[in-house]
């Protein structure tokens, strides 16, 4: 897959232009994603032709920071990057595979001169680093971050937050880690699968999309009720509907 853009290198600088970069070269700055959202994106992207997939990705450039031994760090769009990787590992109309799966990227900063602590401090100060695992535990050391988008773990509550937003339970906002804030809010108040209480399932294996429709709708309705309650006031995108 070729966007007809210059390949991103460690010397690339910000300036409004787009580059292209292999998905395999992207380094996450968070530990988890909602695989329910990822899988929904995968199903949509698998059916796109090569040209349609290029057009789709060009309008959704992935923001990156270059730094800390010349690596390319995602500052957003982890779900999109993971979805492209998943598409490349299965049958798809675009004909992409793990070797040619690319995304369009925009360089936010080139901090190649910053190493170790100084790099991570700058990333944290700019709110481009989420040092909590897929179960909400942390903060973790930066060394605990996954090295590849394929290693991002499923956070079912991040998936629930996506479901609630798409059902208009709250509004999409540009606030830092907005949907992770909602995920933590739901995590403290709900059990998504009672098999967890029976020691029969790990929460990393919970996918709302695999539940019976009726069970999933009950959970989403409960979460929307919580999202509209006064308990959620102050969370980004709270709409206060009752």
BASENU-599586 format. One record per residue (C-alpha): x, y, z; residue in three letters; residue number from 1. Coordinates in steps of 0.1 Angstrom, whole numbers, plus 5000, padded with zeros to 4 digits. Example, Ala and Ser with C-alpha at 12.3 -4.5 7.8 and 13.67 -1.06 7.14 Angstrom:
BEGIN
east = 5123; north = 4955; up = 5078; type = Ala; seq = 1
east = 5137; north = 4989; up = 5071; type = Ser; seq = 2
# end
This chain:
BEGIN
east = 5000; north = 5000; up = 5000; type = Unk; seq = 1
east = 5015; north = 5033; up = 4989; type = Unk; seq = 2
east = 5001; north = 5067; up = 4996; type = Unk; seq = 3
east = 5025; north = 5083; up = 4972; type = Unk; seq = 4
east = 5039; north = 5102; up = 5002; type = Unk; seq = 5
east = 5075; north = 5105; up = 5013; type = Unk; seq = 6
east = 5084; north = 5077; up = 5036; type = Unk; seq = 7
east = 5088; north = 5089; up = 5072; type = Unk; seq = 8
east = 5123; north = 5089; up = 5086; type = Unk; seq = 9
east = 5139; north = 5099; up = 5119; type = Unk; seq = 10
east = 5148; north = 5133; up = 5104; type = Unk; seq = 11
east = 5113; north = 5142; up = 5094; type = Unk; seq = 12
east = 5099; north = 5174; up = 5109; type = Unk; seq = 13
east = 5065; north = 5189; up = 5116; type = Unk; seq = 14
east = 5052; north = 5213; up = 5091; type = Unk; seq = 15
east = 5018; north = 5202; up = 5079; type = Unk; seq = 16
east = 5029; north = 5176; up = 5053; type = Unk; seq = 17
east = 5019; north = 5140; up = 5055; type = Unk; seq = 18
east = 5043; north = 5111; up = 5054; type = Unk; seq = 19
east = 5036; north = 5073; up = 5051; type = Unk; seq = 20
east = 5049; north = 5048; up = 5076; type = Unk; seq = 21
east = 5046; north = 5010; up = 5081; type = Unk; seq = 22
east = 5021; north = 5001; up = 5108; type = Unk; seq = 23
east = 5048; north = 4977; up = 5122; type = Unk; seq = 24
east = 5070; north = 5007; up = 5129; type = Unk; seq = 25
east = 5045; north = 5025; up = 5152; type = Unk; seq = 26
east = 5051; north = 5024; up = 5189; type = Unk; seq = 27
east = 5020; north = 5027; up = 5212; type = Unk; seq = 28
east = 5019; north = 5052; up = 5241; type = Unk; seq = 29
east = 4991; north = 5033; up = 5259; type = Unk; seq = 30
east = 4986; north = 4997; up = 5269; type = Unk; seq = 31
east = 4950; north = 4990; up = 5259; type = Unk; seq = 32
east = 4923; north = 4995; up = 5233; type = Unk; seq = 33
east = 4887; north = 4985; up = 5231; type = Unk; seq = 34
east = 4887; north = 4955; up = 5208; type = Unk; seq = 35
east = 4850; north = 4959; up = 5202; type = Unk; seq = 36
east = 4858; north = 4992; up = 5185; type = Unk; seq = 37
east = 4888; north = 4978; up = 5167; type = Unk; seq = 38
east = 4868; north = 4948; up = 5154; type = Unk; seq = 39
east = 4841; north = 4971; up = 5141; type = Unk; seq = 40
east = 4867; north = 4991; up = 5122; type = Unk; seq = 41
east = 4882; north = 4959; up = 5108; type = Unk; seq = 42
east = 4849; north = 4947; up = 5094; type = Unk; seq = 43
east = 4844; north = 4980; up = 5076; type = Unk; seq = 44
east = 4880; north = 4983; up = 5063; type = Unk; seq = 45
east = 4882; north = 4947; up = 5051; type = Unk; seq = 46
east = 4855; north = 4954; up = 5025; type = Unk; seq = 47
east = 4872; north = 4985; up = 5010; type = Unk; seq = 48
east = 4890; north = 4984; up = 4977; type = Unk; seq = 49
east = 4926; north = 4994; up = 4976; type = Unk; seq = 50
east = 4918; north = 5030; up = 4965; type = Unk; seq = 51
east = 4889; north = 5033; up = 4989; type = Unk; seq = 52
east = 4911; north = 5022; up = 5018; type = Unk; seq = 53
east = 4938; north = 5047; up = 5008; type = Unk; seq = 54
east = 4912; north = 5075; up = 5007; type = Unk; seq = 55
east = 4899; north = 5065; up = 5040; type = Unk; seq = 56
east = 4933; north = 5065; up = 5057; type = Unk; seq = 57
east = 4945; north = 5097; up = 5040; type = Unk; seq = 58
east = 4916; north = 5116; up = 5057; type = Unk; seq = 59
east = 4926; north = 5101; up = 5091; type = Unk; seq = 60
east = 4964; north = 5107; up = 5094; type = Unk; seq = 61
east = 4980; north = 5092; up = 5125; type = Unk; seq = 62
east = 4998; north = 5118; up = 5147; type = Unk; seq = 63
east = 5032; north = 5107; up = 5158; type = Unk; seq = 64
east = 5062; north = 5120; up = 5178; type = Unk; seq = 65
east = 5097; north = 5110; up = 5168; type = Unk; seq = 66
east = 5121; north = 5104; up = 5196; type = Unk; seq = 67
east = 5139; north = 5082; up = 5221; type = Unk; seq = 68
east = 5163; north = 5062; up = 5198; type = Unk; seq = 69
east = 5145; north = 5075; up = 5166; type = Unk; seq = 70
east = 5113; north = 5055; up = 5172; type = Unk; seq = 71
east = 5078; north = 5066; up = 5160; type = Unk; seq = 72
east = 5054; north = 5070; up = 5188; type = Unk; seq = 73
east = 5016; north = 5072; up = 5183; type = Unk; seq = 74
east = 4999; north = 5101; up = 5202; type = Unk; seq = 75
east = 4964; north = 5091; up = 5190; type = Unk; seq = 76
east = 4945; north = 5067; up = 5167; type = Unk; seq = 77
east = 4957; north = 5035; up = 5184; type = Unk; seq = 78
east = 4924; north = 5019; up = 5174; type = Unk; seq = 79
east = 4928; north = 5028; up = 5138; type = Unk; seq = 80
east = 4964; north = 5015; up = 5137; type = Unk; seq = 81
east = 4955; north = 4982; up = 5153; type = Unk; seq = 82
east = 4926; north = 4978; up = 5129; type = Unk; seq = 83
east = 4948; north = 4983; up = 5099; type = Unk; seq = 84
east = 4972; north = 4956; up = 5113; type = Unk; seq = 85
east = 4943; north = 4932; up = 5118; type = Unk; seq = 86
east = 4930; north = 4938; up = 5083; type = Unk; seq = 87
east = 4965; north = 4931; up = 5069; type = Unk; seq = 88
east = 4964; north = 4897; up = 5087; type = Unk; seq = 89
east = 4933; north = 4884; up = 5071; type = Unk; seq = 90
east = 4914; north = 4884; up = 5038; type = Unk; seq = 91
east = 4908; north = 4919; up = 5025; type = Unk; seq = 92
east = 4897; north = 4936; up = 4993; type = Unk; seq = 93
east = 4926; north = 4961; up = 4994; type = Unk; seq = 94
east = 4953; north = 4933; up = 4991; type = Unk; seq = 95
east = 4974; north = 4945; up = 5020; type = Unk; seq = 96
east = 4996; north = 4923; up = 5042; type = Unk; seq = 97
east = 5018; north = 4929; up = 5072; type = Unk; seq = 98
east = 5047; north = 4939; up = 5050; type = Unk; seq = 99
east = 5029; north = 4966; up = 5031; type = Unk; seq = 100
east = 5004; north = 4978; up = 5056; type = Unk; seq = 101
east = 5009; north = 5015; up = 5060; type = Unk; seq = 102
east = 4992; north = 5046; up = 5074; type = Unk; seq = 103
east = 4994; north = 5082; up = 5066; type = Unk; seq = 104
east = 5012; north = 5100; up = 5095; type = Unk; seq = 105
east = 5017; north = 5136; up = 5106; type = Unk; seq = 106
east = 5048; north = 5145; up = 5127; type = Unk; seq = 107
east = 5036; north = 5165; up = 5157; type = Unk; seq = 108
east = 5072; north = 5169; up = 5170; type = Unk; seq = 109
east = 5106; north = 5155; up = 5163; type = Unk; seq = 110
east = 5122; north = 5150; up = 5197; type = Unk; seq = 111
east = 5149; north = 5127; up = 5185; type = Unk; seq = 112
east = 5174; north = 5147; up = 5207; type = Unk; seq = 113
east = 5154; north = 5137; up = 5238; type = Unk; seq = 114
east = 5164; north = 5105; up = 5255; type = Unk; seq = 115
east = 5150; north = 5083; up = 5282; type = Unk; seq = 116
east = 5136; north = 5103; up = 5311; type = Unk; seq = 117
east = 5136; north = 5136; up = 5292; type = Unk; seq = 118
east = 5116; north = 5121; up = 5264; type = Unk; seq = 119
east = 5091; north = 5105; up = 5286; type = Unk; seq = 120
east = 5087; north = 5136; up = 5307; type = Unk; seq = 121
east = 5080; north = 5157; up = 5277; type = Unk; seq = 122
east = 5055; north = 5131; up = 5264; type = Unk; seq = 123
east = 5037; north = 5130; up = 5298; type = Unk; seq = 124
east = 5037; north = 5168; up = 5302; type = Unk; seq = 125
east = 5020; north = 5171; up = 5268; type = Unk; seq = 126
east = 4994; north = 5144; up = 5277; type = Unk; seq = 127
east = 5005; north = 5120; up = 5250; type = Unk; seq = 128
east = 5013; north = 5092; up = 5274; type = Unk; seq = 129
east = 4988; north = 5070; up = 5292; type = Unk; seq = 130
east = 5006; north = 5048; up = 5317; type = Unk; seq = 131
east = 4977; north = 5027; up = 5328; type = Unk; seq = 132
east = 4972; north = 4991; up = 5318; type = Unk; seq = 133
east = 4940; north = 4976; up = 5302; type = Unk; seq = 134
east = 4926; north = 4970; up = 5337; type = Unk; seq = 135
east = 4931; north = 5006; up = 5348; type = Unk; seq = 136
east = 4961; north = 4998; up = 5369; type = Unk; seq = 137
east = 4991; north = 5021; up = 5371; type = Unk; seq = 138
east = 5009; north = 5043; up = 5366; type = Unk; seq = 139
east = 5033; north = 5020; up = 5349; type = Unk; seq = 140
east = 5069; north = 5025; up = 5338; type = Unk; seq = 141
east = 5072; north = 5035; up = 5301; type = Unk; seq = 142
east = 5092; north = 5003; up = 5296; type = Unk; seq = 143
east = 5059; north = 4984; up = 5302; type = Unk; seq = 144
east = 5043; north = 4999; up = 5271; type = Unk; seq = 145
east = 5037; north = 4974; up = 5243; type = Unk; seq = 146
east = 5064; north = 4976; up = 5216; type = Unk; seq = 147
east = 5039; north = 4970; up = 5187; type = Unk; seq = 148
east = 5003; north = 4978; up = 5180; type = Unk; seq = 149
east = 4995; north = 4940; up = 5178; type = Unk; seq = 150
east = 5004; north = 4938; up = 5216; type = Unk; seq = 151
east = 4978; north = 4963; up = 5227; type = Unk; seq = 152
east = 4955; north = 4944; up = 5252; type = Unk; seq = 153
east = 4917; north = 4945; up = 5252; type = Unk; seq = 154
east = 4901; north = 4968; up = 5277; type = Unk; seq = 155
east = 4864; north = 4958; up = 5276; type = Unk; seq = 156
east = 4854; north = 4990; up = 5295; type = Unk; seq = 157
east = 4871; north = 5011; up = 5268; type = Unk; seq = 158
east = 4849; north = 4991; up = 5244; type = Unk; seq = 159
east = 4819; north = 4999; up = 5265; type = Unk; seq = 160
east = 4827; north = 5036; up = 5265; type = Unk; seq = 161
east = 4828; north = 5034; up = 5227; type = Unk; seq = 162
east = 4794; north = 5017; up = 5226; type = Unk; seq = 163
east = 4779; north = 5043; up = 5250; type = Unk; seq = 164
east = 4792; north = 5072; up = 5229; type = Unk; seq = 165
east = 4779; north = 5057; up = 5197; type = Unk; seq = 166
east = 4745; north = 5054; up = 5214; type = Unk; seq = 167
east = 4747; north = 5091; up = 5223; type = Unk; seq = 168
east = 4753; north = 5085; up = 5260; type = Unk; seq = 169
east = 4779; north = 5113; up = 5260; type = Unk; seq = 170
east = 4795; north = 5135; up = 5233; type = Unk; seq = 171
east = 4828; north = 5131; up = 5217; type = Unk; seq = 172
east = 4853; north = 5156; up = 5230; type = Unk; seq = 173
east = 4889; north = 5165; up = 5223; type = Unk; seq = 174
east = 4898; north = 5162; up = 5260; type = Unk; seq = 175
east = 4929; north = 5142; up = 5270; type = Unk; seq = 176
east = 4921; north = 5104; up = 5273; type = Unk; seq = 177
east = 4884; north = 5112; up = 5273; type = Unk; seq = 178
east = 4872; north = 5077; up = 5266; type = Unk; seq = 179
east = 4896; north = 5062; up = 5290; type = Unk; seq = 180
east = 4881; north = 5085; up = 5317; type = Unk; seq = 181
east = 4847; north = 5071; up = 5308; type = Unk; seq = 182
east = 4861; north = 5035; up = 5308; type = Unk; seq = 183
east = 4874; north = 5040; up = 5344; type = Unk; seq = 184
east = 4841; north = 5055; up = 5354; type = Unk; seq = 185
east = 4822; north = 5024; up = 5342; type = Unk; seq = 186
east = 4849; north = 5000; up = 5355; type = Unk; seq = 187
east = 4843; north = 5012; up = 5391; type = Unk; seq = 188
east = 4805; north = 5006; up = 5388; type = Unk; seq = 189
east = 4798; north = 4977; up = 5365; type = Unk; seq = 190
east = 4806; north = 4940; up = 5360; type = Unk; seq = 191
east = 4803; north = 4932; up = 5323; type = Unk; seq = 192
east = 4803; north = 4894; up = 5325; type = Unk; seq = 193
east = 4793; north = 4876; up = 5357; type = Unk; seq = 194
east = 4816; north = 4847; up = 5347; type = Unk; seq = 195
east = 4843; north = 4870; up = 5360; type = Unk; seq = 196
east = 4829; north = 4866; up = 5395; type = Unk; seq = 197
east = 4829; north = 4828; up = 5390; type = Unk; seq = 198
east = 4866; north = 4828; up = 5381; type = Unk; seq = 199
east = 4857; north = 4815; up = 5346; type = Unk; seq = 200
east = 4869; north = 4844; up = 5324; type = Unk; seq = 201
east = 4895; north = 4871; up = 5324; type = Unk; seq = 202
east = 4883; north = 4906; up = 5317; type = Unk; seq = 203
east = 4908; north = 4909; up = 5288; type = Unk; seq = 204
east = 4886; north = 4882; up = 5270; type = Unk; seq = 205
east = 4853; north = 4900; up = 5274; type = Unk; seq = 206
east = 4838; north = 4913; up = 5241; type = Unk; seq = 207
east = 4804; north = 4929; up = 5241; type = Unk; seq = 208
east = 4800; north = 4921; up = 5204; type = Unk; seq = 209
east = 4801; north = 4884; up = 5213; type = Unk; seq = 210
east = 4773; north = 4886; up = 5239; type = Unk; seq = 211
east = 4737; north = 4879; up = 5231; type = Unk; seq = 212
east = 4720; north = 4909; up = 5217; type = Unk; seq = 213
east = 4696; north = 4912; up = 5247; type = Unk; seq = 214
east = 4724; north = 4909; up = 5272; type = Unk; seq = 215
east = 4745; north = 4935; up = 5254; type = Unk; seq = 216
east = 4716; north = 4960; up = 5252; type = Unk; seq = 217
east = 4710; north = 4957; up = 5289; type = Unk; seq = 218
east = 4746; north = 4965; up = 5297; type = Unk; seq = 219
east = 4746; north = 4995; up = 5273; type = Unk; seq = 220
east = 4713; north = 5008; up = 5288; type = Unk; seq = 221
east = 4728; north = 5005; up = 5323; type = Unk; seq = 222
east = 4759; north = 5023; up = 5312; type = Unk; seq = 223
east = 4740; north = 5051; up = 5295; type = Unk; seq = 224
east = 4719; north = 5056; up = 5326; type = Unk; seq = 225
east = 4752; north = 5060; up = 5346; type = Unk; seq = 226
east = 4766; north = 5083; up = 5320; type = Unk; seq = 227
east = 4736; north = 5106; up = 5323; type = Unk; seq = 228
east = 4736; north = 5105; up = 5361; type = Unk; seq = 229
east = 4750; north = 5133; up = 5383; type = Unk; seq = 230
east = 4779; north = 5109; up = 5392; type = Unk; seq = 231
east = 4793; north = 5114; up = 5357; type = Unk; seq = 232
east = 4791; north = 5152; up = 5358; type = Unk; seq = 233
east = 4825; north = 5167; up = 5350; type = Unk; seq = 234
east = 4835; north = 5139; up = 5327; type = Unk; seq = 235
east = 4844; north = 5151; up = 5291; type = Unk; seq = 236
east = 4813; north = 5151; up = 5269; type = Unk; seq = 237
east = 4788; north = 5147; up = 5297; type = Unk; seq = 238
east = 4755; north = 5157; up = 5283; type = Unk; seq = 239
east = 4733; north = 5156; up = 5315; type = Unk; seq = 240
east = 4703; north = 5140; up = 5299; type = Unk; seq = 241
east = 4680; north = 5121; up = 5322; type = Unk; seq = 242
# end
